[in-house]
Amino acid sequence: MLNIADLRRELNNQPTIICDVDEVVIEFLTPFRNFLNSLNLDLVSNSFALHGNIIAKDTGGAVDDRTVSRMINELYANQLTWQTAVPTAANTLHELSTTANIVFLTAMPPEYYMQRRELLDSFDMPFPLFAAEGAKGPLIKQLTSYNKHASFFIDDMVYNHKSSKEHSPETHSIHIMANDEFKAISPAVTSGTFEAENWLEIKDFIVGKI
């Protein structure tokens, strides 16, 4: 896996699009629910969280936090079996890649990097990938501060956009979430963040800025 400095050296002097993976270009919540169903568990949307919202089908009781974390990691370990692509994401990224750098910044334990790399490649999304846990803002700053072209950050989590605005305020924020059920209860996006319904809207927004 490339470190952030090596990744930065691979980028051309042109606009940069930094793109999250889960719920942005790859479905996460629907495949996760399907994975849980195979184990006689279910994902409910009582709140905008995974912990506390996974229940045992036979009892209706919530699964403890440690088990939830283990289930998430098991999905990542088997993502090639369960996860699917968000419609039109790959085609749109290829269109945008003719005039911009495309970088995937995924919030996932780095030990599952190779599975994620293979998954993205299988859906014709071969763009550079960096996997890390923690705040994304500092990484966005490192990836965008090397040139003066426009930069864009696409993510489904509001707190990641807040981190981006804190560390790289000039980067355009774009919010999208593939799963409509959880999107309906997602925290409101911060001021200045573009709320996209689909990848066509993302493309139009980015093209309009560059």
N, C-alpha and C positions, 0 to 999 in steps of 0.2 A: 504494500500500500504506500502511495506517495505521501510524504509529509507536506505540510502546507507550503513550505518554501519551494519544494520541487514542483508542486502543482502550480504555483504562481509563475514559475519560470516557463511553464508550458503555454501560458496564455499569450495571445497576440495583443497588440496595442489597438484594441477596438472595444466597443461596449461589452460589458460582461453581465451575464445572467446567471445568478446563483439560485439553484433550484433544490428545494427539499424533495424527498422521495415519497414517503408514506403519505397517502391521502392527497398527493399532488400529481405524481405521474404513475404511481403504483397504488392500487387499492389496498387498504389495510384493515379497516373496521369490518367490512363485509366478509373478507376471507378469515379474519380472526374469529368472527361469530361462527362461521362454518366449521372452522377448526375446533372451536369449543363444543359445538353441537356434536361432533364426532366423539367427544369425551363425556357426553351427557351433561354438559354445562351450557350456559347461555350468557350472552352479553345483553344487558338491559341499559336503557338510557335515562336512569333516574337522575343523573347529574352528568356534567361534562368531565368524565374521568373514567379510567379503566378500573382502578382499585375501588372496591366497594360496589361495582356494577357487574361482577361476574357471579352468577348464582348456580347452585346445583339444581338440576331440573327435578330431581326426585323430592327434594325438601323445600326448595325455594330459598334456602339460606345462602347468604353471601359467602364467597370463598375468601379465605384470609389473604392478606396482602402478599405474604411470601409466596403463596401458590400462584397468585396473579402474576407476579414478576417472573416466576418460573414458566408460566404459560406463554407470556410474551416472548421470552427467550426461545422457547420451543418452537414457536411460530417462525421466528427469525432463522432458526436452525433448519427449518423445513419450508422456507419461503418459496422455493422453486416449485413445491407441490401445491401450495395454497394461494399465493398472491397473484393477482392479475393486473393488467395495465389499465390505466384510466383512458377512456376513449379519446382519440385524436392527440394525445399528449406527444407521442413520438413524432408524428408527422409535423406537428407545429414546431417542435424543437429543431427538427431538421431544417425547416424553412428559416427559422430564426438564426440558425448556426451559419448561414451564408454571410451574415453581417455582424455576428456577435459571438463571443466566447460563451460556451455552455459549461457550467460546473455543477455537479450534484453535491450537495452538502446534507448528508443524512444523519439524523440523530438516532444512532443505533450503536450498540456495543461493537467496537472494532473487530472483535473476534469473528463476527459474521460478515466481514467485508467480502470474502470470496463468494459466498452465496449471493450476496446482493449484486456483486459485479456480474455474476453469471445470469442472474434474473434480469437485470437491466439489458444486458447484451441480447438475451433471448427475445426481448421486445423491441429490438433495434434501437436501443438508446445507449450507444457506446461512449458517451461523453465522460470526461474525467470525474472520478468519484472520491469524496473524502468522507470518512465515517468518524464521528466524534460524539461524545456526550458532553453536556454542559452548554453554556451560553454560546450562541452563534455569532453575536455581534463582533467580538474580537476577531473571529476568523473572517467574517465578511470584510472588515476593515483591512486585513492583510491582503485579501484577494482583490480589493478594488482601489487601494490607495496608490498603486503603481502607475496609473494613467488617469487622464482627465476626461475620458469618455464616460457616457452615461452608464450607470450600473443599476441592476434590478435584483430584488430578492423575493422569491416566491415561496410561500410557506402556509401551512394550515393552522399554525399555532400563534395566537395573539402575542404571547410572551416572547416568542422569537422575533416578531416584528418590533416589539418594544426594545429588545436588545440591539437589533439592527439600527434603529433610529438613534439609540444612545451612542453607539460606537461609529456609525457610518451614516450620519444624517442626510447626506446627499444621495444615498441609495434609495431608489424608488421601491416602495413596499407593495406587494401584490398578495392578497389573501385569497385562497381557494381551498375548499374541502370537498372531496368527492362524495362522502357519505351525507346524504340529505338529513337523515335522522339526527345525527350528532351536530351537524352544521346548524340546525334549528335552535340548539341550546348552547351553541358556542358563545363565549364572551364577545361583546361588541368589539369591532376592530377600532384601533386608535385613529385619531384624526390624521389625515394624509395618507392613509392606506387604501389602495384601490381594492374594492371587493369584486372579485370576478366570479361569474357563474359557470364559466366553462373556458376551455383553452382558446376558443376563437376570440373571446373578449380579452384574454391575456395577450394574444398576438397583436390585436388592434391597439391595445394600450402601449405595448413596447414599441411597435412600429411608429406610433405617433410621437414617441419621445426621442427616437433616434433617427 
